[in-house]
Amino acid sequence: MANAPKVLITGINGFTGRHLKKHLNKYGFESIGLKGDILDKESVFCQVSKIKPNYIIHLAGISFAENKDIQSMYSININGTLNILDAIKSTKYAVKKIILASSASVYGDTIQTNVDENTAPKPLNHYGCSKLSMEFLSKNYFSELPIIITRPFNYTGLYHDKNFLIPKIIDAYINNTLKLELGNLNISREFNDVRDIVNIYRLLLDIEQSSDIINICSGNSIKLQKLISLMNDISKYNINVVTNKNYIRKKDIEDLSGDSSKLKGLINYNFKYKIEDTLQWMYKNG
């Protein structure tokens, strides 16, 4: 690994970071995590200066939209990003690519079904607002650093936190739960596989494009009701699903998926995992 290209991954011990590290190492990269608090500017500067990464993939942040610590959400998602960018800028080290993970939640209240990067952002919650703020502030560095901002649509996989919808459903089946409370079962969303997502991050490291925003999406949405049906088949167990009105958002888009045209124009990649593959993987290994 002495001559392996170094990738600094913030949030390397998180859900996506854990899979990304394993994937990049498999392809000959040296994955290095950022230690300590990303809000500790001095520490971040010192580590970046020592590591001298060839690439940076910035995943660290608060990713659960319903997190109640609003101040920390804004502080980490915005100031943590600025610390990374300022650290690279100060070292004057020629980084080949910086990928900043934003979120499709910035689109929020849109009337479009197949959302492309030109869709006007209308975030509905603090999480989406914090990510959109991060995007705007990061654009100040576009002329100096090779930055790509990604907007991943929903994805899941093994080790995903049970606060999120799919892991919550999987856990209920693993534990033979008698009753599962969910929100609107008729809405359709993308639920992509983290193994596809980390593949895409790797491929984005070597594109010439920078100073741009890219959706990470398949364009394939699925109804929550269909997910339940698939899990009934996979587990050979039927759960009594009850609609809890408290889980239904006032402004919920019926069918939301991303337009992957720009992504497909930049990398040669087809999503490998169907939702059935993802659900089986999580259920059998959970």
Buried (B, 14 or more C-beta within 10 A) or exposed (E): EEEBBBBBBBBBEBBBBBBBBEBBBEEEBBBBBBEEEBBBBEBBBEBBEEBEBBBBBBBBBBBEBEBEEBEEBBBBBBBBBBBBBBBBBEBEBEBBBBBBBBBBBBBBEBEBEBBBBEBEBBBBBBBBBBBBBBBEBBEEBEEEBBBBBBBBBBBBBBBBEEEBBBBBBBBBBBEEBEEBBBBBBEBBBBBBBBBBBBBBBBBBBEBEBBBBBBBBBBBBBBBBBEBBEBBBEBBEEEBEBEEEEEEEEEEEBEEBBBBBEBBEEBBEBEBEBBBEEBBBBBBEEB
